[in-house]
């Protein structure tokens, strides 16, 4: 099933524009005349694959609604490297920027709506003005820093600390994502994850 793709109007794009303005103060004219005409909204059903391993990633996606995961497979086992909700970017980034086949699957965990920009349109946008070129650099740095922080936590923190930090900072996702996916994402054995959740319930009144 192909995603439903539509043009983006200002109301739908409001959160996307707010996200971008964290990095560069885009003018209303830049948004209306240069940005909105080249992005589109795409809708995906629950469990629908957004991009596949072995294919070149063509889109950078901002999540307007829903929950999306990124994972790779070894044999039949899935290894989740990203779970993102509304207000965040997701794509097979290495493939997107290098134009080489991806190692990752990107899949909707809930019915999802994303605002998408193709690689070709992104390149033209960045070349059109210093403001957009700077925006692209700052957003790329932002995503790299988030990725490095997460990789550091996987190395430096104990499974228990990773779990507790995730609960503290992403409690909403804990309620929306199947436990087996969260265990994979946090690199915690499923039985250990279950034990941590049990301890959390016992201690919750004291938190």
MDAnalysis code that builds the backbone (N, CA, C; Angstrom):
import MDAnalysis as mda
import numpy as np

u = mda.Universe.empty(621, n_residues=207, atom_resindex=np.repeat(np.arange(207), 3), trajectory=True)
u.add_TopologyAttr("name", ["N", "CA", "C"] * 207)
u.add_TopologyAttr("resid", np.arange(1, 208))
u.add_TopologyAttr("resname", ["UNK", "UNK", "UNK", "UNK", "UNK", "UNK", "UNK", "UNK", "UNK", "UNK", "UNK", "UNK", "UNK", "UNK", "UNK", "UNK", "UNK", "UNK", "UNK", "UNK", "UNK", "UNK", "UNK", "UNK", "UNK", "UNK", "UNK", "UNK", "UNK", "UNK", "UNK", "UNK", "UNK", "UNK", "UNK", "UNK", "UNK", "UNK", "UNK", "UNK", "UNK", "UNK", "UNK", "UNK", "UNK", "UNK", "UNK", "UNK", "UNK", "UNK", "UNK", "UNK", "UNK", "UNK", "UNK", "UNK", "UNK", "UNK", "UNK", "UNK", "UNK", "UNK", "UNK", "UNK", "UNK", "UNK", "UNK", "UNK", "UNK", "UNK", "UNK", "UNK", "UNK", "UNK", "UNK", "UNK", "UNK", "UNK", "UNK", "UNK", "UNK", "UNK", "UNK", "UNK", "UNK", "UNK", "UNK", "UNK", "UNK", "UNK", "UNK", "UNK", "UNK", "UNK", "UNK", "UNK", "UNK", "UNK", "UNK", "UNK", "UNK", "UNK", "UNK", "UNK", "UNK", "UNK", "UNK", "UNK", "UNK", "UNK", "UNK", "UNK", "UNK", "UNK", "UNK", "UNK", "UNK", "UNK", "UNK", "UNK", "UNK", "UNK", "UNK", "UNK", "UNK", "UNK", "UNK", "UNK", "UNK", "UNK", "UNK", "UNK", "UNK", "UNK", "UNK", "UNK", "UNK", "UNK", "UNK", "UNK", "UNK", "UNK", "UNK", "UNK", "UNK", "UNK", "UNK", "UNK", "UNK", "UNK", "UNK", "UNK", "UNK", "UNK", "UNK", "UNK", "UNK", "UNK", "UNK", "UNK", "UNK", "UNK", "UNK", "UNK", "UNK", "UNK", "UNK", "UNK", "UNK", "UNK", "UNK", "UNK", "UNK", "UNK", "UNK", "UNK", "UNK", "UNK", "UNK", "UNK", "UNK", "UNK", "UNK", "UNK", "UNK", "UNK", "UNK", "UNK", "UNK", "UNK", "UNK", "UNK", "UNK", "UNK", "UNK", "UNK", "UNK", "UNK", "UNK", "UNK", "UNK", "UNK", "UNK", "UNK", "UNK", "UNK", "UNK"])
u.atoms.positions = np.array([
    [0.837, -1.188, 0.000],
    [0.000, 0.000, 0.000],
    [0.878, 1.246, 0.000],
    [0.679, 2.130, -0.983],
    [1.448, 3.356, -1.066],
    [0.927, 4.376, -0.070],
    [1.830, 5.234, 0.481],
    [1.361, 6.262, 1.410],
    [0.517, 7.282, 0.696],
    [-0.435, 7.854, 1.422],
    [-1.218, 8.960, 0.902],
    [-0.386, 10.220, 1.030],
    [-0.119, 10.883, -0.110],
    [0.741, 12.067, -0.121],
    [-0.064, 13.286, -0.527],
    [0.130, 14.396, 0.194],
    [-0.636, 15.615, -0.059],
    [0.265, 16.833, 0.091],
    [-0.118, 17.959, -0.541],
    [0.611, 19.209, -0.304],
    [0.485, 19.623, 1.160],
    [1.374, 20.482, 1.591],
    [1.371, 20.948, 2.973],
    [0.835, 22.372, 3.035],
    [-0.158, 22.602, 3.896],
    [-0.600, 23.975, 4.127],
    [0.001, 24.494, 5.432],
    [-0.187, 25.784, 5.690],
    [0.467, 26.408, 6.844],
    [0.018, 25.802, 8.164],
    [-1.252, 25.446, 8.277],
    [-1.765, 24.883, 9.529],
    [-1.110, 23.538, 9.825],
    [-1.040, 22.671, 8.817],
    [-0.428, 21.357, 9.001],
    [1.056, 21.495, 9.318],
    [1.698, 22.484, 8.708],
    [3.143, 22.635, 8.841],
    [3.566, 23.428, 10.064],
    [2.636, 23.886, 10.885],
    [2.963, 24.795, 11.983],
    [4.029, 24.221, 12.919],
    [3.889, 22.966, 13.335],
    [4.854, 22.369, 14.252],
    [6.213, 22.175, 13.574],
    [6.187, 21.846, 12.284],
    [7.420, 21.682, 11.522],
    [8.174, 23.005, 11.450],
    [7.467, 24.065, 11.137],
    [8.091, 25.389, 11.046],
    [8.620, 25.815, 12.417],
    [7.869, 25.547, 13.468],
    [8.318, 25.872, 14.825],
    [9.597, 25.115, 15.147],
    [9.672, 23.858, 14.753],
    [10.878, 23.060, 14.971],
    [12.076, 23.697, 14.263],
    [11.897, 24.079, 12.997],
    [12.995, 24.659, 12.223],
    [13.433, 26.006, 12.776],
    [12.486, 26.769, 13.306],
    [12.821, 28.097, 13.827],
    [13.601, 28.044, 15.136],
    [13.749, 26.874, 15.726],
    [14.673, 26.719, 16.849],
    [16.103, 26.994, 16.410],
    [16.369, 26.757, 15.128],
    [17.736, 26.829, 14.615],
    [18.010, 28.116, 13.839],
    [17.043, 28.545, 13.044],
    [17.189, 29.746, 12.212],
    [15.852, 30.480, 12.209],
    [15.850, 31.807, 12.380],
    [14.589, 32.566, 12.390],
    [14.047, 32.784, 10.976],
    [13.465, 31.751, 10.411],
    [12.908, 31.847, 9.062],
    [11.784, 32.869, 9.020],
    [11.759, 33.648, 7.959],
    [10.684, 34.626, 7.798],
    [9.439, 33.935, 7.250],
    [8.293, 34.580, 7.408],
    [7.063, 34.038, 6.848],
    [7.165, 33.901, 5.332],
    [7.844, 34.835, 4.703],
    [8.007, 34.773, 3.251],
    [8.840, 33.563, 2.841],
    [9.924, 33.301, 3.565],
    [10.761, 32.132, 3.265],
    [9.961, 30.843, 3.427],
    [9.150, 30.792, 4.483],
    [8.342, 29.597, 4.726],
    [7.324, 29.400, 3.601],
    [6.587, 30.454, 3.271],
    [5.490, 30.332, 2.306],
    [5.977, 30.122, 0.877],
    [7.030, 30.832, 0.495],
    [7.435, 30.822, -0.905],
    [8.505, 29.788, -1.241],
    [9.328, 29.419, -0.242],
    [10.435, 28.524, -0.544],
    [10.318, 27.148, 0.105],
    [9.816, 27.096, 1.341],
    [9.775, 25.819, 2.056],
    [8.512, 25.010, 1.764],
    [7.360, 25.594, 2.015],
    [6.112, 24.834, 1.893],
    [5.860, 24.268, 0.490],
    [6.227, 24.966, -0.577],
    [5.962, 24.396, -1.908],
    [6.738, 23.107, -2.220],
    [7.810, 22.812, -1.462],
    [8.623, 21.640, -1.813],
    [8.512, 20.492, -0.809],
    [7.695, 20.672, 0.226],
    [7.479, 19.560, 1.151],
    [6.079, 18.990, 0.942],
    [5.875, 17.770, 1.412],
    [4.565, 17.121, 1.289],
    [4.263, 16.373, 2.572],
    [2.982, 16.113, 2.805],
    [2.605, 15.252, 3.919],
    [2.348, 13.855, 3.387],
    [2.803, 12.861, 4.130],
    [2.571, 11.465, 3.763],
    [1.946, 10.753, 4.953],
    [0.928, 9.955, 4.711],
    [0.227, 9.231, 5.767],
    [0.524, 7.741, 5.656],
    [0.781, 7.121, 6.808],
    [1.094, 5.699, 6.858],
    [0.215, 5.001, 7.883],
    [-0.205, 3.805, 7.552],
    [-0.982, 2.983, 8.478],
    [-0.062, 2.345, 9.517],
    [-0.634, 1.879, 10.592],
    [0.126, 1.163, 11.605],
    [0.829, -0.037, 10.984],
    [2.101, -0.197, 11.260],
    [2.979, -1.265, 10.785],
    [3.351, -1.136, 9.306],
    [2.973, -0.039, 8.678],
    [3.366, 0.165, 7.286],
    [4.828, 0.597, 7.219],
    [5.578, -0.009, 6.318],
    [6.986, 0.320, 6.141],
    [7.105, 1.638, 5.379],
    [7.907, 2.548, 5.910],
    [8.117, 3.856, 5.313],
    [9.307, 3.829, 4.364],
    [10.372, 3.149, 4.763],
    [11.496, 2.914, 3.860],
    [12.122, 1.569, 4.209],
    [12.729, 0.932, 3.196],
    [13.216, -0.436, 3.337],
    [14.731, -0.519, 3.254],
    [15.289, -1.486, 3.964],
    [16.710, -1.806, 3.816],
    [16.964, -2.250, 2.384],
    [18.112, -1.843, 1.862],
    [18.462, -2.202, 0.497],
    [18.065, -1.162, -0.528],
    [17.264, -0.187, -0.116],
    [16.844, 0.893, -1.001],
    [17.465, 2.209, -0.545],
    [17.618, 3.126, -1.451],
    [18.145, 4.446, -1.103],
    [17.031, 5.279, -0.477],
    [17.317, 5.847, 0.686],
    [16.338, 6.695, 1.374],
    [16.173, 8.002, 0.607],
    [14.958, 8.315, 0.233],
    [14.701, 9.517, -0.558],
    [14.114, 10.668, 0.243],
    [13.727, 10.406, 1.504],
    [13.012, 11.436, 2.263],
    [13.624, 11.667, 3.640],
    [13.635, 12.932, 4.032],
    [13.819, 13.305, 5.425],
    [12.429, 13.600, 5.964],
    [12.068, 13.016, 7.097],
    [10.696, 13.069, 7.594],
    [10.609, 13.742, 8.962],
    [9.679, 14.666, 9.087],
    [9.319, 15.252, 10.371],
    [7.991, 14.642, 10.786],
    [7.927, 14.114, 11.991],
    [6.716, 13.425, 12.442],
    [5.701, 14.446, 12.939],
    [4.616, 14.590, 12.188],
    [3.536, 15.490, 12.563],
    [2.549, 14.800, 13.502],
    [2.350, 13.506, 13.279],
    [1.447, 12.714, 14.114],
    [1.906, 11.263, 14.086],
    [1.917, 10.632, 15.255],
    [2.214, 9.211, 15.290],
    [3.538, 8.866, 15.942],
    [3.940, 7.622, 15.731],
    [5.120, 7.050, 16.370],
    [5.801, 6.135, 15.350],
    [7.112, 6.284, 15.199],
    [7.839, 5.576, 14.142],
    [9.123, 4.973, 14.714],
    [9.469, 3.797, 14.223],
    [10.719, 3.168, 14.649],
    [11.641, 2.948, 13.452],
    [12.949, 2.865, 13.760],
    [13.962, 2.519, 12.766],
    [14.743, 1.326, 13.307],
    [14.970, 0.332, 12.448],
    [15.651, -0.874, 12.920],
    [16.398, -1.536, 11.778],
    [17.342, -2.416, 12.168],
    [18.013, -3.273, 11.197],
    [17.826, -4.726, 11.624],
    [18.106, -5.625, 10.725],
    [17.871, -7.047, 10.999],
    [19.158, -7.843, 10.841],
    [19.350, -8.798, 11.756],
    [20.374, -9.822, 11.596],
    [19.634, -11.155, 11.597],
    [19.555, -11.779, 10.427],
    [18.695, -12.947, 10.303],
    [17.258, -12.512, 10.493],
    [16.565, -13.157, 11.425],
    [15.182, -12.797, 11.713],
    [15.057, -11.851, 12.907],
    [16.180, -11.524, 13.540],
    [16.146, -10.677, 14.733],
    [16.200, -9.200, 14.349],
    [15.345, -8.413, 14.991],
    [15.300, -6.979, 14.749],
    [16.023, -6.222, 15.865],
    [16.764, -5.196, 15.472],
    [17.497, -4.367, 16.425],
    [17.067, -2.919, 16.212],
    [16.327, -2.382, 17.172],
    [15.770, -1.041, 17.029],
    [16.799, 0.002, 17.469],
    [17.019, 1.004, 16.611],
    [17.994, 2.053, 16.912],
    [17.337, 3.408, 17.147],
    [16.075, 3.533, 16.812],
    [15.387, 4.805, 17.033],
    [13.891, 4.570, 17.158],
    [13.291, 5.236, 18.141],
    [11.843, 5.313, 18.273],
    [11.520, 6.783, 18.490],
    [10.753, 7.367, 17.577],
    [10.496, 8.802, 17.644],
    [9.009, 9.096, 17.526],
    [8.591, 10.167, 18.183],
    [7.190, 10.589, 18.180],
    [7.067, 11.965, 17.549],
    [5.915, 12.566, 17.707],
    [5.626, 13.865, 17.129],
    [6.713, 14.893, 17.506],
    [7.064, 15.702, 16.515],
    [8.021, 16.767, 16.765],
    [9.463, 16.407, 16.521],
    [9.698, 15.191, 15.988],
    [11.073, 14.733, 15.769],
    [11.281, 14.315, 14.317],
    [12.548, 14.302, 13.908],
    [12.927, 13.853, 12.573],
    [13.260, 12.373, 12.584],
    [12.970, 11.698, 11.473],
    [13.389, 10.317, 11.339],
    [13.568, 9.986, 9.860],
    [14.607, 9.238, 9.566],
    [14.868, 8.714, 8.226],
    [16.062, 7.784, 8.352],
    [16.374, 7.082, 7.272],
    [17.628, 6.341, 7.206],
    [18.684, 7.353, 6.777],
    [19.230, 8.075, 7.733],
    [20.007, 9.281, 7.444],
    [21.264, 9.025, 6.625],
    [22.013, 7.987, 6.973],
    [23.243, 7.723, 6.221],
    [22.935, 7.500, 4.748],
    [21.906, 6.711, 4.479],
    [21.493, 6.467, 3.101],
    [21.013, 7.752, 2.442],
    [20.250, 8.550, 3.181],
    [19.711, 9.796, 2.639],
    [20.823, 10.736, 2.189],
    [21.843, 10.906, 3.024],
    [22.892, 11.867, 2.713],
    [23.929, 11.327, 1.736],
    [24.205, 10.030, 1.767],
    [25.242, 9.466, 0.895],
    [24.692, 8.908, -0.399],
    [23.356, 8.783, -0.516],
    [22.689, 8.228, -1.702],
    [23.124, 6.795, -1.964],
    [23.315, 6.022, -0.905],
    [23.658, 4.607, -0.992],
    [22.544, 3.786, -0.349],
    [22.435, 2.487, -0.685],
    [21.368, 1.661, -0.110],
    [21.396, 1.655, 1.418],
    [20.217, 1.706, 1.988],
    [20.072, 1.753, 3.438],
    [20.245, 0.376, 4.070],
    [20.689, 0.374, 5.307],
    [20.744, -0.846, 6.118],
    [19.530, -0.950, 7.033],
    [18.659, 0.048, 6.990],
    [17.587, 0.141, 7.968],
    [16.194, 0.076, 7.337],
    [15.269, -0.397, 8.150],
    [13.841, -0.269, 7.871],
    [13.311, 0.863, 8.739],
    [12.389, 1.636, 8.197],
    [11.669, 2.649, 8.969],
    [10.195, 2.297, 8.877],
    [9.519, 2.182, 10.040],
    [8.163, 1.637, 10.076],
    [7.295, 2.395, 11.065],
    [6.044, 2.621, 10.683],
    [5.094, 3.290, 11.571],
    [4.609, 2.322, 12.652],
    [4.706, 2.747, 13.905],
    [4.175, 1.957, 15.020],
    [2.724, 2.291, 15.302],
    [2.305, 3.450, 14.853],
    [0.924, 3.912, 14.944],
    [0.555, 4.536, 13.600],
    [-0.732, 4.741, 13.336],
    [-1.070, 5.553, 12.162],
    [-0.325, 6.887, 12.259],
    [0.413, 7.220, 11.222],
    [1.339, 8.349, 11.320],
    [1.227, 9.281, 10.117],
    [1.511, 10.551, 10.386],
    [1.584, 11.565, 9.336],
    [2.955, 12.217, 9.439],
    [3.675, 12.261, 8.322],
    [4.985, 12.899, 8.306],
    [5.012, 14.005, 7.260],
    [5.821, 15.014, 7.529],
    [6.110, 16.048, 6.546],
    [7.469, 15.718, 5.956],
    [7.516, 15.525, 4.653],
    [8.704, 14.962, 4.010],
    [9.315, 15.915, 2.998],
    [10.654, 15.843, 2.938],
    [11.431, 16.627, 1.987],
    [12.372, 15.684, 1.255],
    [12.375, 15.704, -0.066],
    [13.266, 14.838, -0.823],
    [14.696, 15.371, -0.772],
    [15.643, 14.492, -1.050],
    [17.051, 14.896, -1.055],
    [17.305, 15.978, -2.100],
    [16.750, 15.800, -3.298],
    [16.980, 16.768, -4.370],
    [16.416, 18.141, -4.008],
    [15.207, 18.170, -3.461],
    [14.618, 19.449, -3.067],
    [15.380, 20.079, -1.908],
    [15.868, 19.244, -0.988],
    [16.664, 19.761, 0.123],
    [17.933, 20.435, -0.380],
    [18.609, 19.802, -1.324],
    [19.838, 20.383, -1.878],
    [19.557, 21.717, -2.561],
    [18.475, 21.777, -3.315],
    [18.128, 23.040, -3.975],
    [17.771, 24.121, -2.949],
    [17.081, 23.709, -1.888],
    [16.704, 24.667, -0.846],
    [17.945, 25.227, -0.159],
    [18.891, 24.367, 0.189],
    [20.094, 24.819, 0.879],
    [20.930, 25.736, -0.017],
    [20.890, 25.485, -1.312],
    [21.666, 26.304, -2.250],
    [20.995, 27.644, -2.539],
    [19.739, 27.785, -2.142],
    [18.983, 28.986, -2.518],
    [19.314, 30.205, -1.678],
    [19.778, 29.992, -0.438],
    [20.090, 31.137, 0.418],
    [21.000, 30.716, 1.558],
    [21.695, 31.690, 2.116],
    [22.564, 31.421, 3.260],
    [21.736, 30.947, 4.457],
    [20.547, 31.506, 4.620],
    [19.693, 31.149, 5.750],
    [19.343, 29.669, 5.729],
    [18.936, 29.153, 4.577],
    [18.576, 27.741, 4.489],
    [19.809, 26.839, 4.552],
    [20.933, 27.310, 4.015],
    [22.161, 26.527, 4.116],
    [22.568, 26.368, 5.575],
    [22.465, 27.455, 6.330],
    [22.789, 27.407, 7.759],
    [21.804, 26.518, 8.500],
    [20.542, 26.608, 8.146],
    [19.529, 25.749, 8.753],
    [19.885, 24.284, 8.573],
    [20.243, 23.906, 7.346],
    [20.594, 22.516, 7.085],
    [21.764, 22.051, 7.923],
    [22.776, 22.900, 8.059],
    [23.950, 22.530, 8.857],
    [23.586, 22.358, 10.328],
    [22.803, 23.277, 10.859],
    [22.455, 23.217, 12.284],
    [21.549, 22.036, 12.604],
    [20.607, 21.730, 11.725],
    [19.735, 20.572, 11.957],
    [20.546, 19.281, 11.892],
    [21.481, 19.193, 10.950],
    [22.330, 18.006, 10.842],
    [23.165, 17.823, 12.105],
    [23.749, 18.912, 12.602],
    [24.525, 18.840, 13.842],
    [23.644, 18.404, 15.007],
    [22.438, 18.953, 15.066],
    [21.483, 18.596, 16.128],
    [21.208, 17.099, 16.150],
    [20.937, 16.523, 14.983],
    [20.630, 15.090, 14.931],
    [21.855, 14.247, 15.261],
    [23.040, 14.704, 14.860],
    [24.266, 13.977, 15.177],
    [24.540, 13.973, 16.675],
    [24.296, 15.103, 17.321],
    [24.520, 15.189, 18.770],
    [23.559, 14.267, 19.516],
    [22.292, 14.259, 19.114],
    [21.321, 13.365, 19.753],
    [21.736, 11.912, 19.592],
    [22.187, 11.553, 18.387],
    [22.614, 10.182, 18.131],
    [23.814, 9.817, 18.994],
    [24.786, 10.728, 19.099],
    [25.978, 10.460, 19.904],
    [25.632, 10.322, 21.384],
    [24.714, 11.163, 21.864],
    [24.300, 11.063, 23.265],
    [23.668, 9.702, 23.549],
    [22.830, 9.238, 22.598],
    [22.179, 7.950, 22.805],
    [23.197, 6.815, 22.773],
    [24.139, 6.854, 21.840],
    [25.157, 5.815, 21.763],
    [26.023, 5.811, 23.014],
    [26.306, 6.995, 23.553],
    [27.085, 7.082, 24.787],
    [26.334, 6.450, 25.950],
    [25.026, 6.673, 26.013],
    [24.241, 6.080, 27.098],
    [24.241, 4.558, 27.009],
    [24.239, 4.022, 25.794],
    [24.264, 2.573, 25.635],
    [25.578, 1.980, 26.131],
    [26.648, 2.761, 26.024],
    [27.968, 2.279, 26.439],
    [28.224, 2.542, 27.917],
    [27.873, 3.743, 28.377],
    [28.281, 4.198, 29.703],
    [27.295, 3.862, 30.819],
    [26.008, 3.771, 30.490],
    [25.015, 3.558, 31.531],
    [24.683, 2.081, 31.700],
    [24.332, 1.719, 32.919],
    [23.856, 0.368, 33.174],
    [22.452, 0.222, 32.581],
    [22.009, -1.014, 32.326],
    [20.634, -1.200, 31.832],
    [19.591, -0.547, 32.739],
    [19.799, -0.637, 34.043],
    [18.836, -0.041, 34.977],
    [18.799, 1.472, 34.820],
    [19.968, 2.105, 34.707],
    [20.003, 3.564, 34.555],
    [19.391, 3.988, 33.221],
    [19.647, 3.230, 32.166],
    [19.041, 3.546, 30.873],
    [17.532, 3.494, 30.970],
    [17.023, 2.459, 31.632],
    [15.586, 2.309, 31.784],
    [14.992, 3.474, 32.571],
    [15.612, 3.808, 33.709],
    [15.078, 4.868, 34.557],
    [15.137, 6.224, 33.864],
    [16.217, 6.486, 33.150],
    [16.319, 7.749, 32.422],
    [15.273, 7.836, 31.316],
    [15.033, 6.712, 30.656],
    [14.029, 6.697, 29.607],
    [12.642, 6.949, 30.186],
    [12.333, 6.321, 31.301],
    [11.030, 6.513, 31.946],
    [10.850, 7.972, 32.358],
    [11.917, 8.568, 32.886],
    [11.841, 9.956, 33.346],
    [11.623, 10.934, 32.195],
    [12.278, 10.677, 31.067],
    [12.265, 11.636, 29.966],
    [11.271, 11.304, 28.861],
    [10.818, 10.058, 28.790],
    [9.954, 9.641, 27.685],
    [8.820, 8.744, 28.182],
    [8.191, 9.149, 29.271],
    [7.166, 8.294, 29.870],
    [6.004, 8.041, 28.913],
    [5.683, 9.036, 28.085],
    [4.575, 8.867, 27.144],
    [4.853, 7.729, 26.162],
    [6.080, 7.661, 25.671],
    [6.432, 6.595, 24.728],
    [6.334, 5.238, 25.405],
    [6.671, 5.178, 26.682],
    [6.575, 3.920, 27.427],
    [5.162, 3.356, 27.371],
    [4.159, 4.239, 27.331],
    [2.769, 3.807, 27.292],
    [2.303, 3.445, 25.879],
    [3.046, 3.860, 24.862],
    [2.585, 3.713, 23.469],
    [3.297, 2.613, 22.691],
    [4.416, 2.130, 23.185],
    [5.257, 1.209, 22.420],
    [5.242, -0.176, 23.055],
    [5.089, -1.243, 22.266],
    [5.158, -2.603, 22.817],
    [6.455, -2.835, 23.592],
    [6.357, -3.578, 24.665],
    [7.502, -3.790, 25.544],
    [8.690, -4.400, 24.817],
    [8.443, -5.331, 23.900],
    [9.558, -5.991, 23.201],
    [10.346, -4.992, 22.360],
    [9.668, -3.974, 21.824],
    [10.357, -2.961, 21.037],
    [11.202, -2.063, 21.943],
    [10.650, -1.684, 23.088],
    [11.401, -0.839, 24.009],
    [12.626, -1.566, 24.546],
    [12.481, -2.848, 24.844],
    [13.623, -3.621, 25.327],
    [14.735, -3.645, 24.284],
    [14.365, -3.830, 23.016],
    [15.354, -3.821, 21.941],
    [16.016, -2.457, 21.831],
    [15.221, -1.401, 21.864],
    [15.746, -0.043, 21.729],
    [16.707, 0.299, 22.865],
    [16.371, -0.104, 24.083],
    [17.201, 0.187, 25.242],
    [18.339, -0.813, 25.423],
    [18.383, -1.813, 24.526],
    [19.400, -2.867, 24.596],
    [19.377, -3.560, 25.958],
    [18.164, -3.931, 26.351],
    [17.937, -4.627, 27.616],
    [17.217, -5.933, 27.313],
    [17.624, -7.005, 27.957],
    [16.948, -8.282, 27.746],
    [15.480, -8.160, 28.160],
    [14.570, -8.783, 27.400],
    [13.138, -8.642, 27.709],
    [12.775, -8.987, 29.153],
    [13.398, -10.046, 29.688],
    [13.074, -10.428, 31.071],
    [13.571, -9.381, 32.065],
    [14.705, -8.741, 31.762],
    [15.227, -7.672, 32.623],
    [14.329, -6.455, 32.549],
    [13.868, -6.131, 31.356],
    [12.955, -5.005, 31.171],
    [11.682, -5.225, 31.981],
    [11.150, -6.439, 31.953],
    [9.937, -6.742, 32.717],
    [10.174, -6.561, 34.207],
    [11.340, -6.969, 34.674],
    [11.652, -6.816, 36.092],
    [11.749, -5.341, 36.472],
    [12.367, -4.530, 35.609],
    [12.469, -3.099, 35.876],
    [11.086, -2.460, 35.943],
    [10.186, -2.847, 35.040],
    [8.837, -2.285, 35.055],
    [8.114, -2.665, 36.331],
    [8.319, -3.896, 36.787],
    [7.690, -4.350, 38.021],
    [8.204, -3.537, 39.206],
    [9.508, -3.317, 39.270],
    [10.081, -2.523, 40.355],
    [9.573, -1.090, 40.324],
    [9.406, -0.557, 39.119],
    [8.913, 0.808, 38.970],
    [7.508, 0.932, 39.521],
    [6.658, -0.056, 39.234],
    [5.283, -0.014, 39.748],
    [5.260, -0.082, 41.267],
    [6.165, -0.887, 41.839],
    [6.198, -1.013, 43.291],
    [6.669, 0.279, 43.955],
    [7.569, 0.998, 43.280],
    [8.165, 2.191, 43.885],
    [7.437, 3.481, 43.511],
    [6.505, 3.428, 42.587],
    [5.905, 4.648, 42.051],
    [5.370, 5.595, 43.113],
    [4.669, 5.133, 44.188],
    [4.173, 6.085, 45.182],
    [5.266, 6.913, 45.824],
    [6.490, 6.370, 45.875],
    [7.578, 7.079, 46.540],
    [8.330, 7.993, 45.588],
    [8.044, 7.921, 44.257],
    [8.790, 8.722, 43.301],
    [8.340, 10.185, 43.325],
])
